[in-house]
Amino acid sequence: MNTIHFFDESLHYERTSAARADSFYREQLNATEVERYDRDTPDDMEMQHRDIDVRIRVDGVDMYVSEKFRKRGWDDLLLELYSKYPAVRGWTETGSPDLLAYFLPDKILIFREADVRRFYDRLVVAIPEKELADFYAHAHEVRSKQLRICLSKPCCVRLLAALNDGYTTLSVAIPFHVLRENGVKWGCYAGK
């Protein structure tokens, strides 16, 4: 299975979902300001490199948000380990937003990025680098692999590979129940 992941298609899906996100921020979080960083200007690209898609102001406080849009709900949180394996670490490690907004077809989940990052720091220690290297070596045939690791107790996660044009992105899907068992909390809102 050597299907290429088309980054431009993913970007287009995210950008066409922006109106849904902006309505959510205004209507459900009561944001008085919503500023997007999607114009590909040098300033906006700097924010994108920090994994910040939008700034919202709620109750007079600015919050910087990383947005993730999934076309389908998988009952998990997808965290990017490597943007370009093995040289460039993923957004979970390199980003600096305040919140992670996770848009699923039927709901929106809001995570405090600090909570996700604390979990992630424990997670990367639990995934042997050899597992990632072996998975990467076979990513053209096998796009996902279940992996048993031990966090607060043994659990299963899924490694995923996105084969891009000239590089491979490695991510890990964490079931929501594993996040809960490890103290990660989030707000859940009805989606439109």
Residue, then its C-alpha position, 0 to 999 in steps of 0.5 A: m500500500n503506497t498511497i501518497h498523502f496529499f498535503d495540499e488536499s489536507l490543507h484545503y480541507e482545513r481552510t474550508s473548515a475555518a468558517r465552522a471553527d470561527s462560528f464555534y469560537r464565537e457562538q460556543l466559546n463567546a470569543t469577541e475576536v478571531e484572527r486567523y493565521d492562514r494567509d501565507t505571509p511571513d508573520d502568518m507562517e511564523m505562527q504556523h511554524r509554532d502550530i498556531d492557526v488562530r488567536i481568539r479573545v475570550d473574556g478579554v484574554d488572548m488564546y492561541v489555538s492549534e486546530k486539527f480537523r478530522k473528516r471522520g471520528w476515530d475515538d482517538l486523538l492523533l498526535e504527530l511524532y515526526s513531521k518529517y521522519p527522522a529529522v523534524r519532530g512533529w507539531t505536538e513537540t514543537g508547537s506553542p499554542d494554548l489550546l488544541a481544538y480537535f474538530l470531528p464531524d459530530k463534535i469539537l474537543i478542546f484540550r489545554e495544550a499543556d495537558v496534551r504536552r505533559f501526556y506527550d512527554r510521557l508517551v514518547v519515552a514509552i515508544p521505543e525508537k527502534e519501533l519507530a525506525d522499523f515502522y518507518a522502514h516498512a511504511h510503504e507496505v504497512r500504513s498503521k501498526q498497533l503498539r502495546i506500551c506502558l504508561s500508567k498501565p499497559c495500553c494499546v496505541r496505533l502508529l500511523a504513517a502519512l507518505n508525502d511527496g519526498y518525506t514521511t510523517l509519523s503519528v500516534a493515535i491515542p484512544f480517548h480512554v487512554l487519555r482519560e486514564n492518564g489524567v488528560k481532560w478536555g471539553c466536549y461541544a456539539g458540532k455543527 
